[in-house]
């Protein structure tokens, strides 16, 4: 087993741990925990796909693509919905949230032509460089590079705006604490920029380790951000007793 594969497996274990932590933690609301869990599943599925690629285990990879495609392409969306729910102390799902989730559903629908293929047909499809399907690009790595980079830029500017415009109603000490997260958010933006570069240069397969490192970095940064939001330090059991649920407790 390659060193990078071992590192990827360790990162997958970290992702699973963070999901378990989100389930039992009390410092985030239910909506934030659901969105964070979906984001972690996106990271885990992508890391698993990369590990299978590194070890050339095609028997599993052709099936992993069925769910790693939609989940990994939607990581920026899940991150935005998690961040917004956390800083606003808002656990309610609304119509505006649902419209953001349309992309994962559309991507999942576009994967149907690939998903209905049997194993051998999937292998032939992935090996064929002259694909005739209009939707044949959907399971491909470079398609997701473009999607993740494009929607990543869009959603991270929404996150940055959320940080600077929505938090001005919070108390000064909260603002002071949350500025510490700017480094992590900027680092996430750098990672998205690297994904965009990978898309432009059509990152060769032998440099998959670079994509693996960037993905692992984003998983770690997302975990750090989860631990520090909403940066109020109060358990949600206390917040739920207040009618002003969306405001921090003094």
ZAVO-644007 format. One line per 4 residues: number of its first residue (from 1); their letters; for each residue x, y, z of C-alpha. Coordinates in pm, 1 decimal, m for minus. Each point is the difference from the previous one (the first is absolute). Layout:
<sites>
NUM	A	X Y Z | ...
</sites>
This chain:
<sites>
1	XXXX	0.0 0.0 0.0 | 133.1 343.6 m95.3 | 75.8 264.2 262.7 | m254.5 239.7 m149.3
5	XXXX	m265.4 m273.8 21.7 | 73.1 m47.3 370.0 | m31.0 376.1 52.2 | m329.3 0.9 m190.3
9	XXXX	m132.8 m282.3 218.2 | 97.5 194.4 312.4 | m178.8 306.6 m137.8 | m310.0 m213.5 m65.1
13	XXXX	15.9 m112.2 363.7 | 16.5 366.3 108.1 | m305.2 74.8 m213.6 | m192.5 m288.4 159.3
17	XXXX	104.1 122.5 345.0 | m124.8 351.8 m75.9 | m335.0 m139.3 m115.8 | m32.9 m191.1 326.3
21	XXXX	101.5 311.3 192.9 | m258.5 208.9 m183.5 | m271.8 m249.0 88.1 | 71.7 12.8 374.5
25	XXXX	114.0 363.3 34.4 | m220.8 267.5 151.7 | 176.4 319.2 m108.9 | m159.5 m4.2 m345.9
29	XXXX	m364.6 m1.5 m102.6 | m162.9 m287.7 m186.5 | 8.5 164.5 m342.8 | 368.3 88.8 31.4
33	XXXX	77.9 m357.1 105.3 | m190.6 m147.9 m295.6 | 177.4 225.6 m250.5 | 337.5 m65.2 161.4
37	XXXX	m64.1 m375.3 m15.4 | m89.1 21.6 m369.0 | 317.4 198.3 m63.8 | 209.4 m261.6 183.2
41	XXXX	m165.6 m275.6 m204.1 | 103.6 191.1 m311.0 | 360.4 14.5 119.6 | m2.4 m367.1 102.8
45	XXXX	m139.9 m116.9 m333.7 | 258.9 204.8 m190.5 | 285.3 m124.1 219.4 | m118.6 m357.5 m47.7
49	XXXX	m8.2 49.7 m375.1 | 353.2 142.6 4.7 | 125.1 m289.5 214.0 | m149.2 m253.5 m240.8
53	XXXX	158.5 186.7 m290.7 | 341.4 m4.9 166.8 | m24.8 m375.4 59.8 | m156.7 m58.9 m343.9
57	XXXX	m295.8 m188.4 152.1 | m245.3 43.3 m284.3 | m247.4 m258.2 128.8 | m116.6 240.1 271.0
61	XXXX	81.6 329.2 m164.8 | m261.9 m37.3 m274.6 | m269.6 m24.7 267.2 | 141.6 265.7 232.7
65	XXXX	m32.5 250.8 m285.1 | m379.3 m32.6 19.2 | m16.4 184.5 331.0 | 340.2 172.9 21.4
69	XXXX	m86.4 207.4 m308.4 | m310.3 179.0 133.6 | 127.2 19.5 359.1 | 347.3 135.0 m75.5
73	XXXX	m125.8 253.3 m255.0 | m238.8 135.6 264.4 | 256.2 51.5 278.8 | 0.2 384.5 m36.5
77	XXXX	m380.8 4.7 22.3 | m10.5 m210.1 315.6 | 276.6 211.5 151.5 | m188.1 323.8 m69.2
81	XXXX	m326.7 m129.4 147.3 | 187.0 m129.2 305.5 | 182.6 329.4 50.2 | m311.0 213.4 m42.3
85	XXXX	m206.4 m211.8 236.4 | 274.4 5.5 261.4 | 74.1 372.2 7.1 | m368.6 92.6 m12.1
89	XXXX	m88.3 m253.7 271.5 | m280.2 m112.5 m224.8 | m108.7 m363.3 m17.7 | m301.0 42.8 m228.0
93	XXXX	0.7 m121.6 m360.7 | m171.3 233.1 m246.1 | m63.9 36.6 m371.9 | 320.0 196.2 m55.1
97	XXXX	198.2 m292.3 136.0 | m178.5 m245.8 m226.5 | 91.4 191.3 m315.3 | 368.1 m41.9 88.0
101	XXXX	m52.0 m375.6 17.2 | m129.3 m15.5 m357.1 | 352.0 m40.5 m140.3 | 72.1 m326.9 185.3
105	XXXX	m336.8 m134.2 m115.5 | 63.3 104.6 m360.7 | 347.4 m153.9 8.6 | m147.3 m321.0 141.5
109	XXXX	m253.7 m8.5 m284.4 | 276.9 53.3 m256.5 | 179.4 m301.1 145.5 | m290.1 m232.2 m76.3
113	XXXX	125.8 m102.0 m349.3 | 326.9 m108.4 162.3 | m163.0 m164.9 300.1 | m221.9 m230.0 m206.2
117	XXXX	302.5 m157.2 m171.7 | 126.0 m333.7 122.7 | 358.5 m41.8 120.0 | 158.1 m82.0 m335.6
121	XXXX	m187.1 278.6 m174.1 | 120.5 244.0 265.3 | 358.7 m111.1 m59.8 | m36.3 42.3 m376.0
125	XXXX	m166.8 336.3 47.6 | 283.2 131.5 217.6 | 266.5 m136.9 m235.2 | m161.5 141.7 m312.5
129	XXXX	146.1 339.4 m90.0 | m250.3 51.3 m283.8 | m320.9 m6.2 200.3 | m313.1 62.5 m199.2
133	XXXX	m233.9 88.4 287.8 | m98.9 358.2 47.8 | 27.9 m58.2 375.3 | 313.1 m212.1 m10.6
137	XXXX	207.5 273.1 160.4 | m197.7 m21.7 323.2 | 196.4 m269.9 188.0 | 335.0 136.6 m113.3
141	XXXX	253.7 152.6 237.8 | 63.9 313.0 m206.2 | m369.6 79.9 m18.3 | m10.8 5.5 376.6
145	XXXX	313.1 215.4 13.7 | m185.3 260.5 m200.4 | m323.4 m30.3 199.5 | 170.3 10.1 340.1
149	XXXX	218.4 294.8 m99.8 | m286.4 198.1 m154.8 | m258.0 m45.6 273.5 | 279.7 15.9 257.7
153	XXXX	85.7 355.9 m105.2 | m368.3 93.9 5.5 | m77.9 m149.1 340.3 | 316.4 114.2 169.8
157	XXXX	m76.6 360.1 m88.9 | m342.6 m58.1 158.9 | 174.1 m137.7 308.7 | 232.2 300.3 13.9
161	XXXX	m297.3 234.9 m24.0 | m173.9 m199.5 272.3 | 303.2 45.8 221.4 | 11.2 377.9 m42.8
165	XXXX	m363.4 103.3 m34.1 | m201.2 m240.7 211.9 | 228.8 m0.2 300.7 | m8.7 375.8 53.6
169	XXXX	m307.5 m57.6 216.2 | 195.5 m230.8 230.8 | 184.3 112.2 307.9 | 352.7 137.6 m25.3
173	XXXX	160.3 m295.0 178.0 | m161.2 m238.2 m247.8 | 128.5 203.7 m291.7 | 346.2 3.4 151.2
177	XXXX	m3.5 m377.9 34.8 | m140.9 m67.4 m343.8 | 269.2 204.8 m173.8 | 232.4 m284.0 95.8
181	XXXX	m182.9 m211.7 m256.5 | 101.9 225.7 m286.7 | 329.2 m184.4 m41.2 | m181.9 m331.0 m37.5
185	XXXX	m248.2 148.2 m247.2 | 276.1 161.3 m205.3 | 181.9 m334.2 m4.9 | m317.6 m167.6 m126.4
189	XXXX	m17.8 260.7 m277.9 | 361.6 m76.7 m93.7 | m87.4 m369.7 m22.6 | m295.2 77.1 m228.4
193	XXXX	234.6 209.5 m214.6 | 237.6 m296.0 m27.6 | m288.2 m220.7 m113.5 | m73.3 257.0 m269.5
197	XXXX	364.6 m12.3 m109.0 | m20.5 m380.9 m11.8 | m304.0 38.1 m225.5 | 179.2 240.8 m235.0
201	XXXX	312.9 m214.9 m39.5 | m197.4 m327.1 m3.1 | 200.5 m143.8 286.4 | 168.3 m323.7 m120.4
205	XXXX	m84.1 m321.3 181.0 | 351.4 m37.0 137.2 | m49.7 322.2 197.9 | m312.9 m122.3 177.2
209	XXXX	197.0 27.5 323.5 | m19.4 380.0 m35.4 | m380.0 m11.0 m18.0 | 2.8 m237.8 297.2
213	XXXX	201.5 245.2 210.7 | m229.7 290.0 m90.1 | m309.8 m206.1 86.2 | 146.2 m110.2 333.0
217	XXXX	90.5 361.2 79.9 | m357.0 113.3 m66.3 | m140.5 m278.8 219.1 | 226.7 104.6 288.3
221	XXXX	m83.7 369.6 m44.9 | m372.9 m76.1 m8.8 | 37.9 m199.6 322.1 | 181.2 289.3 168.3
225	XXXX	m272.1 241.6 m107.3 | m266.8 m235.6 135.3 | 168.5 m0.9 339.3 | 8.6 381.1 19.8
229	XXXX	m347.2 86.5 m127.6 | m221.7 156.5 119.7 | 277.3 111.6 240.0 | m244.4 71.5 276.0
233	XXXX	105.7 m278.9 232.2 | m351.9 m69.7 122.3 | m175.8 m335.9 m39.9 | m300.8 m5.3 m227.5
237	XXXX	m211.7 m130.6 284.8 | 30.2 347.0 152.5 | m63.5 177.6 m330.7 | m319.6 m194.8 m56.2
241	XXXX	m148.1 138.2 323.4 | 19.2 355.9 m126.6 | m264.7 152.1 m223.1 | 265.0 210.5 m171.3
245	XXXX	147.1 m320.5 m138.8 | 189.9 166.1 m276.9 | 192.0 229.5 231.8 | 288.3 m96.4 229.6
249	XX	m65.9 m40.0 371.0 | 161.0 252.7 227.8
</sites>
